[in-house]
Amino acid sequence: MRIESLTEEQIRSAERTLTVGTWAITAGAVLYSVLTVTPLVVRVTTEGWEWTAPLLPLVVDAAVIVSVKLDATVARLGERGGGWATLLRWMTGLMTLALNVGDSALKGDLVGVGVHSVIPLILIVIADAGLAWRRAIGRAMDRRASEQRAEQDRSQADQDARERLAREEREREREARERAEREAREHAAQLAQEAREHEAQQRREEREHEERLRRQEWEREEAQQRRAREEREHEQQLREQQEREREQQQRAREQAQREEVERRAREEQQRRAREQEQRLREQQERERERREREVTARRERQQLLALGAAEEKRPEDLARRIVAAAHAEGLTVRAAAELCGWSVGWVTTRYQELRDHGATTTPVLEGAVT
């Protein structure tokens, strides 16, 4: 069967088969090479570096993959890779062959040499055979493309002639259609112009009518504002007259009140002088008592704080008094917690309650300090 007789789908299927088969063989060769060559490389590797043994087959097989991939691409484009590409392909293939049969050759195992040379030889041959097949397919595809282009050129010439005749016919129809459309547009434009002029006239009349309405509304509002302003002025005059009369009456009452106030002020001044002297004595007494209470409260707070750090929780009433004393003395929450034996969170809540209630003194029950 000639390749020209194949369909595009058949050719693509053949190329896919070639590509998949080549890469399947390559993948199998890479895996087989790593498993076969690694023990050989381990025996010739310096002690302690045996973990590097798989690198050699991987690098060689990577070169094989690069060679196969690029040769396939270049062949698909209808070109040749040149001598260096051929050298790389054969050199990597021979290296893979040598590494795979090396272990068996060193042991003198000819059967092992034959078995381990199968996959490398298949890889070398499939690489060159794949290139030949791709180049053959490429040449046949080029010939087929040239024939198709020639056929397309002939078809295109016939198509161009038919299109030229159809284009001339369409051109005549288009000119006739354009004349009709131009006449229709001119008539429509004339009607639209008349409609716009009519609408413009209606809008002018509407604006004039709205302007008259606004002017009449403004005149009504102005008259209302004038009447309201006159009424406010009249009311203002009445209020001013009434205010003057109230002021006269107020001044008379104030004069009488001032005389009465002066008399009472003299009596009040004498009474306040006596009361001030009494308050001064009472204030001195309260100040003395307050200082005594502050001294007593501070002494009691110091006695509570002198109890020291608690080994365990103190009773809640005693703990509350200790916290209040610590707050009054400005101690930290942690220090207060150590003194009462309760948690920092509990002490923080008590501090907040003391701040909210503005507590400044420490309540001490009788017998709280031993």
RAMOZI-V272501 format. One record per residue. N is the residue number from 1. PSI is psi in whole degrees, 0 to 359 (none if undefined). OMEGA is omega as a letter, one per 40 degrees, with the letter a starting at -180 (NA if undefined). Layout:
BEGIN
N|PSI|OMEGA + N|PSI|OMEGA
END
This chain:
BEGIN
1|129|i + 2|148|a + 3|335|i + 4|335|a + 5|352|i + 6|152|i + 7|166|i + 8|320|a + 9|322|i + 10|319|i + 11|317|i + 12|324|i + 13|318|i + 14|318|i + 15|321|i + 16|320|i + 17|315|i + 18|316|a + 19|313|a + 20|318|i + 21|318|i + 22|314|a + 23|330|i + 24|316|i + 25|319|i + 26|315|i + 27|317|i + 28|321|i + 29|320|i + 30|311|a + 31|316|a + 32|321|a + 33|317|a + 34|316|a + 35|329|a + 36|320|a + 37|331|a + 38|314|i + 39|323|i + 40|316|a + 41|326|a + 42|320|a + 43|335|a + 44|10|a + 45|143|i + 46|142|a + 47|134|a + 48|343|a + 49|21|a + 50|336|a + 51|346|i + 52|358|a + 53|320|a + 54|347|a + 55|322|a + 56|306|i + 57|327|i + 58|317|a + 59|315|a + 60|315|a + 61|329|i + 62|321|i + 63|323|i + 64|315|a + 65|315|i + 66|315|a + 67|313|a + 68|315|a + 69|312|a + 70|323|i + 71|321|i + 72|318|a + 73|314|a + 74|319|i + 75|322|i + 76|330|i + 77|358|i + 78|21|a + 79|176|i + 80|146|a + 81|341|a + 82|181|a + 83|321|a + 84|321|i + 85|317|i + 86|318|i + 87|316|a + 88|317|a + 89|311|a + 90|323|a + 91|314|i + 92|322|i + 93|317|i + 94|322|i + 95|316|i + 96|319|i + 97|315|a + 98|318|a + 99|323|a + 100|323|a + 101|356|a + 102|315|a + 103|315|a + 104|324|i + 105|318|i + 106|330|i + 107|353|a + 108|24|a + 109|96|a + 110|325|i + 111|317|i + 112|321|i + 113|315|a + 114|318|a + 115|315|a + 116|349|i + 117|352|a + 118|305|a + 119|315|i + 120|319|i + 121|320|i + 122|320|i + 123|316|a + 124|314|a + 125|318|a + 126|328|i + 127|312|a + 128|321|i + 129|321|i + 130|320|i + 131|316|a + 132|317|a + 133|318|a + 134|320|i + 135|320|i + 136|315|i + 137|319|i + 138|316|i + 139|316|i + 140|321|i + 141|323|i + 142|316|i + 143|316|a + 144|320|i + 145|321|i + 146|315|i + 147|319|i + 148|322|i + 149|320|i + 150|316|i + 151|320|i + 152|324|i + 153|317|i + 154|315|i + 155|323|a + 156|323|i + 157|315|i + 158|318|a + 159|321|i + 160|319|i + 161|314|i + 162|319|i + 163|325|i + 164|316|i + 165|316|i + 166|325|i + 167|319|i + 168|319|i + 169|318|i + 170|326|i + 171|317|i + 172|317|i + 173|322|a + 174|319|i + 175|317|i + 176|319|i + 177|321|i + 178|321|i + 179|314|i + 180|318|i + 181|322|i + 182|316|i + 183|319|i + 184|320|i + 185|319|i + 186|318|i + 187|317|i + 188|322|i + 189|321|i + 190|315|i + 191|320|a + 192|322|i + 193|316|i + 194|320|i + 195|319|i + 196|319|i + 197|319|i + 198|317|i + 199|321|i + 200|319|i + 201|318|i + 202|319|i + 203|321|i + 204|316|i + 205|321|i + 206|318|i + 207|318|i + 208|319|i + 209|316|i + 210|324|i + 211|318|i + 212|317|i + 213|316|i + 214|321|i + 215|317|i + 216|320|i + 217|321|i + 218|319|i + 219|320|i + 220|314|i + 221|320|i + 222|320|i + 223|318|i + 224|317|i + 225|323|i + 226|315|i + 227|317|a + 228|321|i + 229|320|i + 230|319|i + 231|319|i + 232|321|i + 233|317|i + 234|315|i + 235|324|i + 236|320|i + 237|316|i + 238|317|a + 239|321|i + 240|319|i + 241|314|i + 242|324|i + 243|320|i + 244|319|i + 245|318|i + 246|325|i + 247|320|i + 248|315|i + 249|322|a + 250|319|i + 251|321|i + 252|315|i + 253|321|a + 254|323|i + 255|316|i + 256|322|a + 257|322|i + 258|319|i + 259|317|i + 260|322|a + 261|320|a + 262|319|i + 263|314|a + 264|328|a + 265|320|i + 266|317|i + 267|320|a + 268|323|a + 269|318|i + 270|318|a + 271|318|a + 272|326|i + 273|318|i + 274|317|a + 275|323|a + 276|320|i + 277|320|i + 278|317|a + 279|322|i + 280|318|i + 281|318|i + 282|323|a + 283|319|i + 284|322|a + 285|317|i + 286|321|i + 287|320|i + 288|317|i + 289|321|i + 290|317|i + 291|321|i + 292|318|i + 293|320|i + 294|318|i + 295|317|i + 296|317|a + 297|319|i + 298|321|i + 299|319|i + 300|321|i + 301|317|i + 302|323|i + 303|320|i + 304|315|a + 305|337|a + 306|354|i + 307|335|i + 308|181|a + 309|138|a + 310|136|i + 311|332|i + 312|177|a + 313|131|i + 314|163|i + 315|149|a + 316|320|a + 317|320|i + 318|321|i + 319|321|i + 320|320|i + 321|323|i + 322|317|i + 323|318|i + 324|320|i + 325|318|i + 326|321|i + 327|317|a + 328|326|a + 329|357|i + 330|23|i + 331|158|i + 332|164|i + 333|317|a + 334|320|i + 335|319|i + 336|322|i + 337|321|i + 338|324|a + 339|321|a + 340|345|i + 341|3|i + 342|172|a + 343|160|i + 344|323|i + 345|317|i + 346|317|i + 347|320|i + 348|319|i + 349|318|i + 350|320|i + 351|317|a + 352|321|i + 353|319|i + 354|320|i + 355|322|a + 356|323|a + 357|0|i + 358|33|a + 359|129|i + 360|351|a + 361|162|a + 362|114|i + 363|129|a + 364|124|i + 365|159|i + 366|129|i + 367|16|a + 368|331|a + 369|131|i + 370|none|NA
END
